[in-house]
């Protein structure tokens, strides 16, 4: 047997093994595409004198006290005109802070959550550092999302002139 024939004979099992590994990897659930995306970071809030979670534009992220265990309150046009859900593409793993995850909104979109609570931006926060939604009351109380270890949520600030949401 020639040297070329011997090498070819030895390569057959190697090629078959590589093909089997490729087939196994494709069928073991890795076909589901996921991507990691930096969507949240921590920033100091000058008016609260503490760190808060913000989106990529630096706007404060909030959660509603009564949106727990998959129960969504902010779903209609009135609420969504004030509070914008932080959403990502399906299969995205949000990064930038500990305890981030995703929840499926009633409309099917994938919303970023922090410690299990969906997070939103407030329409009246126009620039980084704004926390005009802090203490906003409707069916619950809106608070800035605070990174782990930063203490209790900030006390509500008086927000005269903000209408109560009753939807």
C-alpha positions, 0 to 999 in steps of 0.5 A: 500500500502506498503512503498516500493510500495509507494516509487517506485510509486514516483520514476517513475516521477523522472526517467521519468523527468531525461530521458526527460532532457537527451534526450533534452540535446542530441538533443539540439546541445550539441552532437557537441563536442568542446574542449578548448585547450591552443595553444597560449601564450604571451611572451616577444620578446627581439629584439622587446622589447615588448610582442608577441603571440607565440605557445606552443613551444614559436615560434612567431606567425605572420599574413599577412597584406592582409589576411583579411575577409576570403581571404587566400593568403598563400595557395600554396607550396612556401608560405607554405614552409616558413609559417606554419599555426597554426592549431587545430582539428575541434571543438577546441576552442583555448585559451591563449589570448584574441581575438583568434578564428578559420577560415577554410583554403581552404584545410579544416583545422581549423586555429587559428586566432587572431583578425580575421587574420590567424596566422602562424609560420616562418620556419626560427624562430628556437628558442623562441624569434626569429622574423626573419619573421618580415617585410617579404614582399611578396604580403603583409607584415608579422608581429608578432601578438601583444597582445591587448594593446601592441601598434602598430605593430613593424616597419619592420626590414631590411631583406636582403637576404630574397627572395620575395614571388611571388606566 
